[in-house]
Amino acid sequence: MSVIQELHRQLTGKERSATEITQAYLDRIAALEPRLHSFLTITGDRALEQAAAIDKKIAAGEPLGPLEGIPIALKDNLCTQGVKTTCASRILENFIPPYESTVTQKLQQAGTISLGKTNLDEFAMGSSTENSAFGSTANPWAIDRVPGGSSGGSAAAVAAGECAVALGSDTGGSIRQPASFCGVVGLKPTYGLVSRYGLVAYASSLDQIGPLATTVTDAAILLGAIAGHDPQDATSLKAAVPNYTQYLKPSLEGIRIGVIQETLGDGLSAPVATAMDLALKELENLGATLHPISCPRFAYGLPTYYIIAPSEASANLARYDGVNYGYRDDTANSLLDMYTKTRAQGFGPEVKRRIMIGTYALSAGYYDAYYLRAQKVRTLIKEDFETAFQEVDVLVCPTSPTTAFKAGEKTADPLSMYLSDLMTIPVNLAGLPGLSLPCGFDSEGLPIGLQLIGNALREDVLFHVAYAYEQATPWHSKQPEGLS
């Protein structure tokens, strides 16, 4: 049984109150945070008030929805009215939004209990959650390892049992890669399925909000709550949102799975390659047929992304100038000096690096050579996926070429860090849904993730395949040791 379903059973059966459940999670956060640092803000009093309201509803005999009373964690780039939203950046260190993001508003209406805001790479730019201005997050499976990024705080909190489920955002793999490193389920939905209103923008044509959970069932329930058209988001799709749990079936008879050949070559660590082979055999045992699929431009995703995403970031982050809100340097003696000092002191090294790359790519004389060409390659990558889905129902590849690396190991080598998202970036460029779920462990006990890629708006197929594989394997039931 999933965490959400078990907690719902306890609440409706009056085995535990919402207050008791919430307090238990808050106690666990208090015990683990000195080692993990998954959270930037903990809203304990607010959470207990929300829990008390749920308990009154139960006492009155009113029916409970599937998410009422469920404790959740939110990535700290989702605007929350009255609660700090920092994006793990000094420039927004004291920013309290005057409005609620669409997804958090939907979760409030669904009755979830917000435990707090989780750590991330500054403005979601990174692959390890080491770029946070307020300290890095540790991986619950090994404290000396990174949890991945940029949604590392949310992934670590779910893996460590500090919350039932969490929300992250994914621009180039920032939900799926930390899900892989932390041994949990992470889904990047189809672009436009979930509203981005209230998500602090990094790269607007790539960003997407999605769930992190310990089981496929929990991810399906959470996606159903946050998906749907939003008139406040111009990129929001007018697509029906089904009950995704109806697609959770144990057999894969008739499912055609494409294995992306370009992801199986050099650069894949031995443990990941072995786990991938075993996962493919298990998928066959469940009734699926495997088909080798070539996506010739898959490897071009990384250089394409690092032109498009920084270009959009350069434009999106121009608003942080010290004028209207956020940090402002007070020692400046002119407007230009204030702009310069505010941004120099407010942004961290990785954010500055990406702003400079993007500004250069968009500058006169270089736009056609870099940005325009990258957009053309993006179209070719999308066409490769479209061709593949004419033959198969779902594509499969590793989520990350390696397991979680040691903290500090790649901070001095940004290019090496960028390679961590090699397998996930093409999915964002094509606007497709991608799901990572555990498929094994290496010799050091570190989780390995399997990535499933679906056609646009085919989250139902992803959940079907993921659930069948999950139920046939033991990986999702394992938990980090040595934390309690």
N, C-alpha and C positions, 0 to 999 in steps of 0.2 A: 504493500500500500504506500502511496506517496505521502510525503510530509503534510501537504495541504489536506489530503483526505483523512489522514489519521488525526490531525488536530481538529478538523471539523467533526469527526466522530466523537472525540473527547468532549468537545463543547456541547454538541447536541445531546449527548448522553449524560451530560452534567458530571463527568468524571473529573474535569478540571475547569476552572473558570478562566475567562479571557485574561483576567488580572494575574492569575497564577502562571499562566503560560507566558505572558509578556514579561513578568518579573523574572521567570527562569531564564529567558533569553537575555534580559538586561544583566542578570548576575553572571551569565557566561561571558558576555561582552566585557564586563568589569574584570573578570578573571584572566581573559586571554589578550585583551588589548595591549597591555605592556609589552607583549612579545610580538603580536601580529601587526598592530596599527592598521587595521582594516577601515576604521572609521575616522572621519575628520570632525564630525559633530554627532553627538548622541542626544536624542530628544526623549529622555526617559520620562520626565513628568508628563509631556504631551502624550506619549505612548500609553501611560497608565490611565490618563483621562479617557483616551479612546477605548481602552479595554473596559473601563468601568461602564461606559455607555453600552458596550456590547453585552456586558453582564446584566444590565437592566433590561435589555431587550430579551435575553434568555429567560430572566425571572418572570417577565410578563407573558411568556409563552409564545412570543412571536417567532416565526420561522427564520432561520439563518441562511444567507446566501453562501455559496461555496468558498468565498474569500473573507467573509466576515470574521474578525478576530484573528486573522493570520498575520503574524509579525513579518514585516518586510524591510529591506534596506534599499536605499536609493543612491545611485551614483551622484556625486556632488557637482554635476553639470546640468542637473534637472532643477529648474526653478521651483522653489517651494515658498509660498507666501508666508512671511514672518519667520522663516528659518534661513540661516546663512547658506548661500550658494557661492562657493569660492572657486570652483574649477581647479582647486589645488594650486592657485596662483596668488602671489602677493598683490597683484593688481586688483583682485576682487576679494581680498582677505576679509573685509567687513561688509560685503554687499549682502543686503537682505532684500530679496525680490518683493515688489508690491503686488505680484500676481502669481497664480499657480499654473504650472505646465499642464497641458491636456492630459498626459498620462497619469500624473500624480493626482489630478482632480478625479479622473476615472477610478483610480484605486481608492481614494477617499470615499467615493460614492459606493464602491463595492464593499466598503467596511474594513479594509486592511488597516493594520496598525503599523505606523512608521516608526522604526527604531532609531533612525538617523541617516546621515549622509556619509557615503563611503569614499575612500581615498582613490586617487587616479593620477595618471600622468598629467601634468599641467595642460589644461585645455584639451585633454584627451590625446596629446601628442607623445606617443611612446609605446613601447612594447614590454615594459617591465614594472611600471609604477614606481620607478626610481626617480622620475622627473618631477615628482610632487614637490612643491615649495615647502611642504610641512612634514617631510620625512617619508621614507619608503615603506611599503608594506611587505611583510614576509609571507612566504608560502607555508600554509599549515602542514604540508607533508614533510617539509624540511626548512627550518627557520633560516638557514643560510642561503636559500634559493629564492628567486623572484617568483611572484605569483602570475607573471605575465602582465600585459597592459593593453589598453589603458584602463580597462575595467577591473584592475587587479584587486582593488578593495572589495568590490562586490563579489567577485569569484572566491576570494579568500574567506569572506564572511559566510558565504553559503557552505563552503567546504568544511569550515571549522564549526558549523552549527551555531553561529552567532545570529542567524536569522533563518526563517523558513525558506524564503526565496528572495531574490533581489533583481533590480533593474540595472542594466548597463547600457552603454551606447557603443556602436560599432561603425567605424569609418573605414578601416582597412583590415579588420580582424579583431577589434578591441573587445568583443564579447567572446568570440570563439577561441582565440589563442589563450587567454587566461583560463577559460573553461578547460582547455586541454591541459594546461600546466597544473591546475588545481583539482582535476579529476571530477568535474561536474558537467552538467548539461548547459550549453549556451546556444541561443538562437539569434541570428540576425535575420529579421523578417525581410520580405520583399520591400524594396524602396517604395515608400508611400503608403504601406499598409498601416503603419503606426504613425500618428501625428508627431511632428517635430516641434510643434508650438511649445515654447518654454524650454527646449533643449538649447543650451548655449552652443552656438554654431562653431564648428571647426571647419569642415568642408561640406557645404550645404548639399551638394549633389551626391554625396556619399554617406553622410551621417544617417544612422537609423537606430532607434531604441529597441531593446529586446530583453527577454528574460534570462536569468541564470537560476538554475535549480539543481537539486540532487537527482531528480528523476525526469524522464520525458513527460510523464503525466502532469507533473507540476508545471513544467514549461508550457505545455498545451493549455492548461487552465489559465495561467497568467497571461499568455498571449491573447486568449479570447477576451480577457478583461480590458486590455489596453488597445487592441486593434480597432479600426473603424474610421470612417471618413470624418474629417474635421474641417469645417469651413475656414478656420483660422490658419490653416496650413495650405498654401497654394499648391503644394506638391502631393497633398493627400489624395489617395485613390478612392473613388466611389465604388468600393467592392464589398460584397456581402461578407460578413464574418460568421463562419459556421461554428458549431460546437466542435472544437478540434478533438475532444476526447472520444468522439464517435469513430475516429480513424485509428485508434490504438488497438491493433489486431496482432495476434502472435504469429500468423503465417505470412510468408512472402510469396506464395504461389502466384505466378503470373507477373511478378515485378521484374522489370529489366533494369539491371544496375550497370552503369558504365564506369569503367576504371580508367581514370585519366592517366595515360601513359607518361606524360611529361612530368608527373609528380613522383615517379618511382625510380629515378636515376640517381646520379651522384648527388651528394649533399644530404641524403637521407641517412640519419644515424642507424646503426645496426638494430638497436632495440625497437625503433619505430618501424623499420622495414619488416622485422619479424612479426610485430603486433599487427601490422597491416595485412600480411599474408594470412595470419590466423583469422582475422576478422572477415576477410573475403571468403575463406572456407566456411565460416559459420553462416554467412549470408547465403551461400549456396545450399548449406544444409537446411536452411529455413525455407527453401523453395525458390529463391531468386535465381535468375540466370545472369551470368557475368559476361560483359562485352568490353573488349579493349577499345577505348575511345581516345582519339587524338584531338587535342586542343592546341594547335600549332603556336598560337600567340599567347599561351598561358604564361610563359616565362617573361613576356613583355609587360606583364601587369605591374611589376615592382617599379621599373623606371617610369612607366606611365603615371602611376599613382603619385610618385614623388615629384612630378611636375604639376599635376592637376590639384592635388590636395594642398600643397603649400601655396599655390596661386590663389585658391579660394580662401585659405587661412589669412593670407596677406590682406585680402579685401575685408574679410569678416572681423579681423582683429584691429582694423584701423579705428574702430569706434572707441577703443580704450586709450584715450588721450589725456585723461585727467581733468576733463572739462565738466562733464555731466555727472558722472558717478565713478566709484572705484577709487583706487589710490591716486594721490596727486603729490608731486614733489613741491614743497613749499619754499625751497631755497632759490628757485629760478628767478632771474631778473628780466625775463622777457617771455612772450608767449611761445616762441620757438624753443627756447631753453626749457620751458616747463614741459612741452611735448617730449623733448628729447630725454630729459632726466626721468620723467614719469615712466616712460616705456623702458628705458634702460634699467631702472631699478625694479619696476613691477614685473617684467617678464623674465623667465629663466632662460638658460642657454639653448635648450632644444626649441623653445618657442621662437626665440630670436633667429635661430638657424633657419627654421622653416619660413618665417616671414621674409627673410632675406632671399631665400631661394625663390619664393613665390613672386616677390617684387621684381626680381631680376627676370624671371620667365615672362612676366607681363609687361616688361618695359619696352619702349619703342625700339624697334629693330630686332627684338628677340621673340615677340609674341608669335609670329608665324613659325619660327624655327623650333620653338619649344611647346608652348601651350596649345596652339592650333594642331600641331602634329600629334601631340599626346591625345587630343580629343579624337583624332582620326584613328589612332591605334586602339583607343577605347572602343570605338565602333567595331573594329575587327575582332576584338576579344569577345564582344557581345555576340557577334555573328558566329564565332566558333561554338559558343554555348548553344545558340539556336539550332545549329546544325546537329550538335550532339543530341539534343532533346527530340529530334526527329526519329532517333533510333532507340533511346532509352528513357526510362521514367525518372531516374535519379542518377547523379554522378557521385563518385566516392574517391577520396584521397586522404592522406594524413592531414591533420589540422596544422601541425607544426613539424618542421624537419627534425626537431630535437625535443627532448624533455626540458624541464625548467633548468635554466643555467644559474650559476652562482651569482649572488648579489655583487655588483661591482665589476663583474667579469667583462662586460661589454660597454660600460659607460664611456670609456675613452675611445671607442671605435663605433661611431654612429652607423656606418655602413653595415657592419656585422650585426648590429642591433636590428636594422631595417630588414635583414634577411629572415628574421623570425616570422614575418608576416607574408612570406613568399607564397604560401598556399592559400591564404585567405583573401588577399587583395583583389584578385580578378573577380571574385563574387560581388564585391562592392561596386567595381567599375561597371559590371553588367546589371546591377540593380536586382540581383537574384537573392532568394533565401538560402541561408547556409546554417547548418546545425552541427555542433561538435558534441560528441558524447564519449565517455571513457571506453577504451578498448584494450587496456592492459597496463602493465607497469614495467619499468626497466629494472636492472639488477640492484639499483639503489632505492627501489620502492617509490619511484616518482611516476606519476600518472602519464599515460599516453592517450591522445585524443584522435578519434576518427571523425572526419568531416564528410557530411552528406550535403550535396548541393541540389536544389530543386529548380524547376522552371518557375517563372514568375507566378506568384499567388498559388503555388502548389505546396504550401506548408503542410497540407494534409498528407501528401506522399512522404514528406520528410518525417513527420511524426509516426506514420505507419511503419516505415523501415526502421527508424530509431527505436521504437517501442519493441518491435519483434526482436531486434538484436539485443536490446537491454535485458529483456526477460529471459533470453537464452544464455546469458553470460553473467558472471558474478561481479563484474567490475564496479557497478554502481552501488553495490552494497558495502564496499570497503570504505573505511573511514580513517582519517589521519590518526596516528597513535602518538601518545606522549603529550597531548594537549591538556587533557582533563586533570 
